[in-house]
Amino acid sequence: MELWIIFPVSLLTLLVNVIGFINVEAPSYWDTPFAQPYFDNTTKRDLTATVGQVALLRCRVRNLGDRAVSWIRKRDLHILTIGIMTYTNDQRFQSHHTEGSDEWTLKISSPQLRDSGIYECQVSTEPKISMAFRLTVVVSKAKILGNPELFIKSGSDINLTCVAIQAPAPPSFIYWYKDGRLINYSQRGGINVLTERQTRTSKLVIARATPADSGNYTCSPSNSDQASVVVHVIKSEHRAAMQHETSASPSPYRWSALIFLAILICSIR
């Protein structure tokens, strides 16, 4: 009889302990230190963009929860975006975010030199947390090495080298044009284009040039302003005639010397 009484009491004690353990209030999700929003510091924060090209500032926030992400222009503390909403009249600024992603991207379409500066990605915690991004907008120009006007002997090769100066990244492509027409894939034959993206360099070689190859040659990288050079392909006899004409024609200095000599002789008489 005693055993019958003791067993239920022990069982009851066990059940009370188990229920008490279950009813202990678990710590809140937001009370744990790792549940607070924080920035992913692996994001690139010093960026260079080219005038007219798209600039992307990528901010990654972990454990965002129900907080909002805003982009602020530091120089005037102007709020550009909150969430995916734009809060500026300058519609070049937009916020992009994919549902479920930790990334909030500030997109600046057609950036200008005046857009260079510091931008802050802010999270609406209390107090607010922010991460600064530095954007440098540059003018990237292409340059064709050599003189802006070239004279090539007929039968020789046209050899042009183009370099994309100050390009923030290797260009996706570098196209060559002759008088506005693409020649990278011309059916003329004898045309060779060698582009090295990492060095931002492209070389155009046209073998056995003829007068028909004369014209305006333009180098156009994908992320730089274009550059042009005028090429004249002349026959050898024309070149010789030009040189003879140049040597036979008195220079302005020679005419001046002759006039001075005549005045001097007249004054002596």
DARAZI-V521306 format. One line per field, one symbol per residue. ss: DSSP state (H for helix, E for strand, L for the rest). A space follows every 50 residues. Layout:
BEGIN
ss = ???
END
This chain:
BEGIN
ss = LHHHHHHHHHHHHHHHHHHHHHHLLLLLHHHLHHHLLEELLLLLLEEEEE LLLLEEEEEEEELLLLLLEEEEELLLLEEEEELLEELLLLLLEEEEELLL LLEEEEEELLLLHHHLEEEEEEELLLLLEEEEEEEEEELLEEEELLLLEE EEELLLLEEEEEEEELLLLLLLLEEEEELLEELLLLLLLLEEEEEELLLL EEEEEELLLLHHHLEEEEEEELLLELEEEEEEEELHHHHHHHHHHHHHLL LHHHHHHHHHHHHHHHHHL
END
